Amino acid sequence: MDYTLAMEDDLLKAFHNFKRGLLGETSTALIQNLLRLYHPPHITSVQQLKKVGIDDRILFQQLASQGFVNQTPQELAQRTRYKLLLSEQQTQYPAVAVHDDVINSEFVMTLKPGEARAKAHAWLKSLLADATNVTVIDHYLFSPPSRNSLVPFFELFPKKALTLFLNQPSQQDKSAIKALHTGWRIKENTHAAYRNVHDRYLLIDNSVEVVITSGIDYLFDTRKECTLLVRQKKA
C-alpha cells in the first residue's frame, strides 16, 4: 500500500478518537489543524497502536503482515510517499507541526530571505533516497548562477544506482556530475510535458513531483526566498 505520511502518538490517538466520535472540546482545534495536512492513508505500526491504547487485533495482523510491527513514528515516516511526520509541536524534519510550520497544507515549503535551508535539504534527500530515476527540469542548470550550485545540489542525491534525465547536458557537465558518483547514468530528457515550463522541477520515479519556484541556486543561497511544492504526479 502507498502510505502518505505518519503521525506522532498523541495525534494518532486524537485522530482515532475523532473517527469514533469521542473527540473532546479541547481537541477540536487540534483536529482541525491536523485535517488541513492529512492525506490518507496514513501509516502506523503495531507498537504505536498499542502505545496509544488502540486494541484492534485485525489491524495488528494486517500491519504485521506488511512488516510494520516495532517501528517508531520517525521510522514510519521514511516509509511513506511524502516522508513526513505530523506532529503537535515539533518542527525538526521529518516532523511537521500541524499548528504552524514552513510546510503547509499543500506540502509547500516557503523559506524567506535569510532563513536556513537545512530542512529543505533534509526533505529533498529523503524524497530522493529510494529513487531509481529522477528527471531534473531546469533550463538554466548549467548556466550561472545555478551552475555554482551544481555540486551541492547533486550531493542531495543518493549515492547508488540511479538514472538522471537532464536537459541538454554537455559532456563536461556529465563528467562533473558522474564524478560525484560513478553509479549514476545520465540521459537526455525528452519529457514533452516540461518543454515550456518556467519553474524548476524534479520528477522522482514518475510519481512524485517537486516544484522549485525560485531556482535551484536558492536552495543554497539565502539572499532570496525559496519555495518548494511537493505533490503526487498526475497521470
C-alpha positions in Angstrom: 0.0 0.0 0.0 1.2 3.5 -0.8 1.1 5.3 2.6 1.2 9.1 2.5 2.5 10.2 6.0 2.9 9.2 9.6 1.7 10.8 12.9 3.1 11.2 16.3 1.5 9.2 19.1 -0.7 12.0 20.5 -2.0 13.0 17.1 -2.7 9.4 16.1 -4.8 8.9 19.3 -6.7 12.1 18.7 -7.4 11.1 15.1 -8.6 7.7 16.3 -10.9 9.3 18.8 -12.2 11.7 16.2 -13.1 8.8 13.9 -15.0 7.1 16.7 -16.9 10.3 17.7 -15.0 10.6 21.0 -13.4 13.9 20.4 -13.3 16.3 23.4 -13.9 20.0 23.1 -10.2 20.7 23.9 -9.1 18.6 20.9 -11.3 20.3 18.3 -8.6 22.9 17.2 -6.0 20.1 17.1 -8.1 18.0 14.8 -8.9 21.0 12.6 -5.2 21.7 12.1 -4.5 18.0 11.6 -7.1 17.7 8.9 -5.5 20.6 7.0 -2.4 18.4 6.4 -3.9 14.9 6.5 -3.7 12.9 3.3 -5.0 9.3 3.5 -3.9 6.6 4.0 -1.5 7.2 7.0 1.0 4.6 8.2 1.3 3.2 11.7 2.7 0.1 13.5 1.5 -2.4 16.0 3.8 -0.9 18.6 2.4 2.6 18.1 -1.2 1.5 18.2 -0.6 -0.4 21.5 1.3 2.6 22.9 -1.7 4.9 22.4 -4.2 2.3 23.7 -5.7 1.1 20.4 -6.5 -2.6 20.5 -7.5 -3.8 17.1 -6.4 -7.4 16.5 -7.4 -7.5 12.8 -5.4 -4.3 12.2 -2.5 -5.7 14.1 -2.5 -8.7 11.8 -2.6 -6.6 8.7 0.2 -4.4 9.9 2.3 -7.4 11.0 1.9 -9.0 7.5 3.3 -5.8 6.0 6.2 -5.7 8.4 5.0 -2.8 10.5 5.5 -4.1 14.0 8.1 -2.2 16.0 8.9 0.9 14.0 8.9 4.3 15.7 6.9 7.2 14.2 10.1 8.7 12.8 11.0 5.4 11.1 7.5 5.0 9.7 7.7 8.5 8.1 10.5 7.3 5.9 8.3 4.5 4.6 5.7 7.0 3.2 5.3 8.9 0.0 5.9 12.3 1.4 8.5 11.3 4.1 6.7 13.5 6.7 5.6 13.0 10.3 2.7 15.1 11.5 3.3 16.5 15.0 1.6 18.7 17.5 4.6 20.9 18.3 7.8 19.5 16.7 9.2 21.2 13.6 12.6 19.5 13.1 12.5 17.3 10.0 10.8 14.9 9.4 8.2 16.5 11.8 5.6 19.0 10.6 3.9 20.9 13.3 0.1 20.9 12.4 -0.4 24.3 14.2 2.3 26.2 12.3 5.2 25.1 10.1 7.0 26.1 6.9 5.4 23.1 5.3 1.7 23.9 4.8 -1.4 22.1 3.7 -0.4 21.7 0.1 3.0 20.4 1.1 4.6 23.7 0.2 7.7 24.9 2.0 8.5 28.6 1.8 11.8 29.9 3.1 12.2 33.6 3.4 15.4 35.5 2.7 17.9 34.8 5.5 16.2 31.5 6.6 18.3 28.4 6.8 17.8 25.8 4.0 18.7 22.7 6.1 15.1 21.5 6.4 14.6 21.8 2.6 17.8 19.8 2.1 16.8 17.1 4.5 13.4 16.7 2.9 14.7 16.5 -0.6 17.3 13.9 0.4 14.6 11.7 1.9 12.4 12.1 -1.2 15.3 11.1 -3.4 16.7 8.4 -1.2 14.8 5.4 -2.7 14.6 6.8 -6.3 15.7 4.8 -9.3 15.3 7.6 -11.8 15.0 11.4 -11.5 14.2 13.9 -14.1 15.7 17.4 -13.5 14.0 20.2 -15.3 16.0 23.4 -15.2 16.9 25.2 -18.4 19.5 27.2 -16.5 21.0 24.4 -14.5 24.4 24.6 -16.4 24.4 28.4 -16.6 25.4 31.0 -13.9 24.3 31.4 -11.2 22.7 27.9 -11.0 26.0 26.3 -12.2 27.6 27.4 -9.0 25.1 25.2 -7.0 25.6 22.1 -9.2 27.8 20.2 -6.8 25.8 20.9 -3.5 22.6 20.2 -5.4 23.6 16.7 -6.7 25.1 16.0 -3.2 21.5 15.7 -2.2 21.0 12.7 -4.5 21.6 9.1 -3.2 25.0 7.5 -3.9 23.6 4.4 -5.6 22.4 3.2 -9.0 20.3 6.0 -10.4 19.3 7.3 -13.8 19.3 11.1 -14.2 17.4 12.7 -17.0 18.7 16.2 -17.8 18.2 18.9 -20.3 20.9 19.1 -22.9 23.9 18.4 -20.7 27.3 18.8 -22.3 30.0 16.1 -21.9 31.8 18.3 -19.5 28.6 18.6 -17.4 28.0 14.9 -17.5 31.6 14.3 -16.3 31.3 16.7 -13.4 28.1 15.1 -12.2 29.3 11.5 -12.6 32.5 12.5 -10.7 30.2 12.7 -7.6 29.1 9.1 -8.1 30.1 6.7 -10.9 26.9 4.6 -10.4 24.8 7.4 -11.9 23.6 7.1 -15.5 22.9 10.4 -17.3 20.4 10.6 -20.2 18.8 13.3 -22.3 15.4 14.4 -21.0 12.7 14.0 -23.7 9.7 14.6 -21.4 7.3 16.7 -23.5 5.2 17.9 -20.5 8.1 20.0 -19.3 9.1 21.6 -22.6 7.9 25.1 -22.0 7.8 25.4 -18.2 9.3 28.3 -16.3 9.7 26.8 -12.8 12.3 24.1 -12.0 11.0 20.6 -11.4 12.2 17.2 -10.1 10.2 14.2 -11.2 11.0 11.3 -8.9 10.3 7.8 -10.3 7.5 9.4 -12.4 5.3 9.6 -9.2 6.4 12.5 -7.0 6.9 16.0 -8.5 8.9 18.7 -6.7 8.4 22.2 -8.0 11.2 24.7 -7.1 9.8 28.1 -8.0 12.8 30.2 -7.1 15.6 28.4 -8.8 17.9 25.6 -7.7 20.6 28.1 -6.7 18.3 29.5 -4.0 18.2 26.1 -2.3 21.7 27.2 -1.1 21.8 30.9 -1.4 19.7 32.5 1.4 19.6 36.0 -0.1 16.2 35.4 -1.7 13.0 33.4 -1.0 12.9 29.7 -1.9 9.7 27.8 -2.3 9.3 24.0 -2.8 6.0 22.3 -3.7 5.8 18.6 -3.4 2.8 16.7 -4.9 1.9 13.4 -6.5 2.4 13.3 -10.2 -0.8 13.0 -12.1 -1.0 10.6 -15.0 
